[in-house]
Amino acid sequence: MKFRLSPQTLETLNTFLQEPKDWKYGYDISRNTGLKSGTLYPILMRLAERKLLETSWETSEPGKPPRHLYRLTPDGLRFAREHRLVRSAGHTGAAAWSRG
Amino acid sequence: MSALRKIATKLMRAVLRHSAAESYDWASAMLRELDFIESDWAALLWAFGSVTALFRRSSRRLCALLMNRLGHEEGWMNDLRKRAVGIVSGVGIAAALAVCVFGLLFLASHFLPFEDPERMPRLAWLIVITLPEASFIFAAIALWRKRRSMAVGVLLSAIVLATHFAIHLATHGL
């Protein structure tokens, strides 16, 4: 299956790579990447659909609804590392296509 | 809570209420994040962006569903087209067989005593109808297993010829 690696997707993957084992909140990813929710969430959805991203619900505050958390799966980590290397080597332009 | 934040929250809640089962978690996640956005304008923009993302997801799924359905219909149309071509080919084969049989009969008529149709005996008429019909039936049997639509075309031709013969008999007699 083809997976479009837009600069925004690469930016999101790079954010996850900063602390690969930590769970992240949607709004924090949005602030780190500068992506609006309308851009960020479709990327997260696509990553999750392709099993590159795992999601979880955090129930820290009683009486409050849970908060959604995101983290790359082992496959997602491998994928992100491969494509970070590709990008740093200058092989990727504005957008790249890859098999996810 | 400011008016802007109220609008953002109400918008997200409305979307959450109407979201499909597969988008419900995502809509809940987006709604929950609103509580952590400091600026009211940013919260409203977050809500608009979230609605857009959910709408795009739903429309993409709908498109995929429609394309899938159209793909099935296209397959059905291709199947129908193949069958139609097979039946037309069968009719063509029957026509070729009929030409061969009547050609043989025409040649035979030079050597047999029924060259004058007015004086043609009943047996000769039976040969004229029986031979092509028999050849059609043999061809249909031979084609039935591997080229069923062609066999149907040949059988249709046999039926047309038989009907024509029956009408001729009914109107003109032997």
Interface residues (C-beta under 8 A of the other chain):
Chain A: Y25 G26 Y27 S30 K36 S37 G38 T39 L40 Y41 P42 M45 T55 K64 P65 P66 R67 H68
Chain B: D25 W26 S28 A29 M30 L31 R32 E33 D35 F36 I37 L45 W46 F48 G49 S50 T52 A53 L54 R56 R57
